[in-house]
Every structure is written in C-alpha cells, then in structure tokens.
C-alpha cells in the first residue's frame, strides 16, 4: 500500500512551460482524503516551488535542492530540518572557475538562489527555453556580483546550478573542465537536472537519501513509498522507493531505474500514474 508519494517538479508534475494542470492539482489534493502523504522532491529551492504545489492539501514537507535541504512547513513557522552544505572552498573554486571559463554558476541557499548579469549573459547563449529563462529570472535574487557577495556574506550554499553556453557546433563551453574539477574532489558531486545543465551538491545530498530520512521520520517502510521523476537527479529516489515511476520524457538511464514508465509530463503522466497506484479513475487527455 502506498503511504507516501515523492514527486519531482520540472519535467514531471510541471509541463514544459512550467505550469501545473488542474487535473494534476486535483489528483494531488485527492491524496489527502486517501490518507496518503504527498511530498514535493525538487532541485529547486523552497522559494521556487509554484504556489499551486505549495498549497496542495496536507503538504507539510518539501525536499529541495536535490535533497540538500528539507523543510517542514507549519501554519506558524517554516523550519529547515536537514541541510547538507557544499564545502566553502569548493564554492569559492567553482565560482572562480566558472568566471574563468564563461560558465553560469548560481549558488543556492536553503530558501533562495542568486545570480548576476554575468550569469544571465551566459544563460542567453545556453539554448534554454523561454519558459526556463523566465523561471530563472523570476526565481533568483539578482546581485551586482555573485563572487563579491559570496566573499562578503559567506552564505551557506547547498547547491550550485551550472549552465553552459554553446559553441558554434552546439558543444557546452567549459563543461569538461568543470566536471574534471568536481571529479577531483571526494566531497562534492554533480548530476544533470535538465538539458545543458549540471547541479553540484555535497555527496551527502541526494534525493534518495532525503527520501529515506523523511520515511524514517514519518515511520514508513520504504516498500510503502512511491517516487516519481524524470531526470538523472531522480534516479537515487526511484531506486530507493518501493515503487519508482519515471516519465516517458525521461532518458534511458532514468527509465532503466524505474518500475513503471508513465505518460509524459505534457500528458499529465505523473497524475495518471498516481491514480493507477492509489485507486481512482485515470483520464485520457
């Protein structure tokens, strides 16, 4: 019996234009009446979670930054109950390397993310969709200089999202050098969160680890957990769950990690998979 459902947002619950359908929201709200806990599991920071998802009935926990931060939200307070930070010297190195190579590097705190004009100029050359561009611009705190802010404020960083400008042949500029640096360290790792993107976190931060943390906190067996996702950063939770569901729009290695392949995010596949495994009428769209 499914007791808890963890679901990714981008490419999973959200459509390509970053909206969520009424059908999906109705399905998520219906879980409350079935006694099933719904927990968003995203690479976004807390402030980047759409209002419709935040207001789903009964939602109390938010798994963010690929498992680097977990929040418990109550009516009277919001508390970060788990956080895995990137070491300070690694943050400094990545920001410096990104400037040298012309790579976008946006650092994430628990509840906010930062960018500047340098990063946004790189993003313009990264081949991202207009919807992704709009989301990033609306979600980030735009600074005069990310390196200067980090040097002065020393914020606690749990994730760095990196995007790469494309050269004339469509190859990501600087990606090999960045991955070489990350591979030289044993305390950080990187996964793909979307097209032409990598997301750097502590090795202690994975969606699978965060799912286990919350399952134990809520007294649930992993066999009673369902996880839904579409990207490389979702693989650890798909493997950890009793039921792992990926979207039809996932790449091959994500599909290989899943127990069931749902329709695409454009077809409300996550909502239809939830109905399939929890009881309820599936709707064709």
Secondary structure, 3 states (H helix, E strand, C coil): CCCEEEECCECCCECCCCCCCHHHHHHHHHHHHCCCEEEEECCCCHHHCCHHHHCCCCCCEEEEHHHCEEEEECCCCEEEEEECCCCHHHHHHHHHHHHHHCEEEEEECCCCEEEEHHHHHHHCCCCCCHHHHHHHHHHEEEECCHHHHHHHHCCCCCEEEEEECECCCCCECCHHHHHHHHHCCCCEEEEEEECCEEEEEECCCCHHHHHHHHHHHCCCCHHHEEEEECCHHHHHHHHHCCEEEEECCCCHHHHHHCCEEECCHHHCHHHHHHHHHHCCCCCCC
